[in-house]
């Protein structure tokens, strides 16, 4: 039974999520402010966190930032009344695993949570593509033996491409593989993270590894 922490200052949202997620077979605990949310989530006792951005005491952004700084890798789904691409990109760049805009569909929220829980499950098979090596167990990457320091999201994009080395992955494919689809992020976010990834790969001489197939998507080249 997955354990889910809900952090939201609206009693109606907390109650509805507690009832709905319990009916979906999840164990739910809810708190109403940022400080309590950070204290609970920092224990690492939860499989996922549903985190509102606008919270008393400590915003959801700051809670998320503190969790990632402490090394807590629990998947986090952000909830926000803001639907701008910059707001979504900010949340995802801080380490969120998904982003939903209020009012949201409960069905989509559950789908997001299940996708996050699947992605956070054990994945230990090393992937090798020419001079590139990825180890999901340690989230480490090397190119010709040189370490490549990637964020969790950048690693996920590269891993999604590496496990389909002969295929062209569209932006929608990468959205589904890395962000879970369901409207948690826009297509532009994919381009942003591909750009981040290319710059870091270029620093170790692999700037041509991620290729753009015009009008189709992305694939791995030989570097």
C-alpha positions in Angstrom: 0.0 0.0 0.0 1.7 3.2 -1.1 2.0 5.9 1.5 1.1 9.4 0.3 1.6 12.7 2.1 -0.8 15.5 1.1 0.3 19.0 2.0 -2.5 21.6 1.4 -4.0 24.4 3.4 -7.5 23.9 2.0 -9.5 21.5 4.3 -11.8 20.6 1.4 -8.8 19.6 -0.8 -7.2 17.6 2.0 -10.4 15.7 2.9 -11.3 15.0 -0.7 -7.8 13.7 -1.5 -7.6 11.6 1.7 -10.9 9.9 0.8 -10.2 9.5 -2.9 -6.7 8.2 -2.5 -7.7 5.8 0.2 -10.3 4.4 -2.1 -7.5 3.9 -4.7 -5.7 1.7 -2.2 -3.2 4.3 -0.8 -2.4 5.2 2.8 -2.8 8.9 3.2 -1.6 11.5 5.8 -2.4 15.2 5.3 -1.0 18.4 6.9 -1.9 22.0 6.4 1.3 24.1 6.2 4.7 24.1 4.8 6.7 23.6 8.0 4.7 20.5 8.9 4.9 19.2 5.3 8.7 19.6 5.3 9.0 17.8 8.7 6.9 14.9 7.6 8.4 14.5 4.1 11.9 14.7 5.5 11.4 11.4 7.3 11.5 9.6 4.0 8.6 7.5 5.2 6.4 8.3 2.2 6.3 6.9 -1.3 5.0 10.2 -2.8 4.1 13.7 -1.8 1.2 15.9 -3.1 2.4 19.4 -2.4 0.5 22.7 -2.8 2.7 25.6 -3.8 0.8 28.4 -1.9 1.1 27.3 1.8 1.3 29.2 5.0 4.7 29.3 6.8 6.7 27.9 4.0 5.8 27.8 0.3 5.7 24.5 -1.6 8.7 25.7 -3.7 10.8 26.1 -0.5 9.6 22.8 0.9 10.6 21.0 -2.3 13.9 22.9 -2.5 14.7 21.9 1.1 13.8 18.2 0.5 16.1 17.9 -2.5 18.9 19.7 -0.7 18.6 17.1 2.1 18.8 14.3 -0.4 15.2 13.2 0.0 14.3 11.8 -3.4 10.6 11.0 -2.7 8.5 11.8 -5.8 6.7 15.2 -5.5 3.5 16.2 -7.4 3.1 20.0 -7.2 -0.4 21.6 -7.1 -0.8 25.2 -8.1 -3.4 27.8 -9.2 -0.8 29.1 -11.6 -0.8 27.6 -15.1 2.1 29.6 -16.7 4.9 27.7 -18.4 7.5 29.6 -16.3 5.8 28.4 -13.0 5.7 24.8 -14.3 9.4 25.0 -15.4 10.4 26.5 -12.0 8.7 23.7 -10.1 10.1 21.0 -12.3 13.6 22.5 -12.2 13.5 22.4 -8.4 13.0 18.7 -8.6 9.2 18.1 -8.8 8.1 15.0 -10.6 4.8 16.4 -11.8 2.7 19.6 -11.9 -1.1 19.9 -11.9 -3.1 23.1 -12.1 -6.1 23.7 -9.8 -8.9 22.9 -10.3 -7.6 19.5 -11.4 -9.1 16.2 -12.4 -8.8 13.6 -9.7 -8.5 10.9 -12.3 -5.4 12.7 -13.8 -4.0 13.2 -10.3 -4.2 9.5 -9.6 -2.7 8.7 -12.9 0.2 11.1 -12.2 0.8 9.5 -8.8 0.8 6.0 -10.2 3.2 7.0 -12.9 5.5 8.6 -10.3 5.4 5.5 -8.1 6.3 3.3 -11.1 9.2 5.5 -12.1 10.6 5.5 -8.5 10.6 1.7 -8.4 13.9 -0.1 -8.6 15.7 0.1 -11.9 19.2 -1.3 -11.8 20.1 -2.4 -15.3 23.1 -0.5 -16.6 22.6 0.9 -20.1 25.6 1.2 -22.5 25.5 3.0 -25.9 29.0 3.2 -27.4 31.1 5.3 -25.1 28.1 6.3 -23.0 27.3 4.4 -19.8 24.3 5.0 -17.5 23.7 3.3 -14.1 20.1 3.9 -12.9 20.9 2.4 -9.5 23.3 5.2 -8.7 22.0 7.7 -11.3 25.5 8.1 -12.7 26.6 8.7 -16.2 30.0 8.4 -17.9 31.3 9.3 -21.4 34.5 7.6 -22.4 35.1 7.1 -18.7 34.6 10.7 -17.7 31.8 11.5 -15.2 28.9 13.6 -16.4 27.0 15.4 -13.6 23.3 15.4 -14.4 20.2 16.4 -12.5 17.6 13.7 -11.9 15.4 15.1 -14.7 18.4 15.4 -17.2 19.3 11.8 -16.3 15.8 10.6 -17.0 15.7 12.3 -20.4 19.0 10.7 -21.4 18.0 7.3 -20.0 14.7 7.4 -22.0 16.7 8.0 -25.2 19.4 5.4 -24.3 17.0 2.6 -23.7 15.5 3.2 -27.2 18.8 3.8 -29.1 17.4 3.0 -32.5 14.2 4.9 -32.2 13.3 8.6 -32.7 11.4 9.8 -29.5 8.9 12.6 -30.0 8.4 15.3 -27.4 5.2 13.5 -26.4 7.2 10.3 -25.9 9.7 12.0 -23.7 6.9 13.8 -21.8 5.3 10.4 -21.1 8.5 8.7 -20.1 10.0 11.4 -18.0 7.1 13.6 -16.7 4.3 11.0 -16.9 2.2 12.9 -19.5 -1.3 13.9 -18.3 -0.5 17.6 -18.6 2.1 17.7 -15.9 4.4 19.6 -18.2 4.4 21.3 -21.6 6.3 20.2 -24.7 8.5 23.2 -24.3 9.9 21.8 -21.1 11.3 18.9 -23.1 13.2 21.3 -25.3 14.6 23.1 -22.3 15.9 19.9 -20.7 17.3 18.6 -23.9 19.2 21.9 -24.1 20.5 21.5 -20.5 21.6 17.9 -21.3 23.4 18.9 -24.5 25.4 21.6 -22.7 26.6 19.1 -20.1 27.4 16.4 -22.6 29.3 19.0 -24.7 31.6 19.7 -21.7 32.9 16.1 -21.9 33.1 16.0 -25.7 29.7 14.4 -26.4 27.9 17.5 -27.8 26.6 15.6 -30.8 25.2 12.7 -28.8 21.6 13.9 -28.7 20.4 14.4 -32.2 17.4 16.3 -33.4 15.4 14.7 -36.2 13.6 17.7 -37.7 9.9 17.5 -37.4 10.0 14.2 -35.6 11.9 14.3 -32.3 15.2 13.2 -30.8 17.5 10.2 -30.9 21.0 9.2 -29.7 23.9 9.5 -32.2 27.4 8.3 -31.8 28.5 11.5 -30.0 
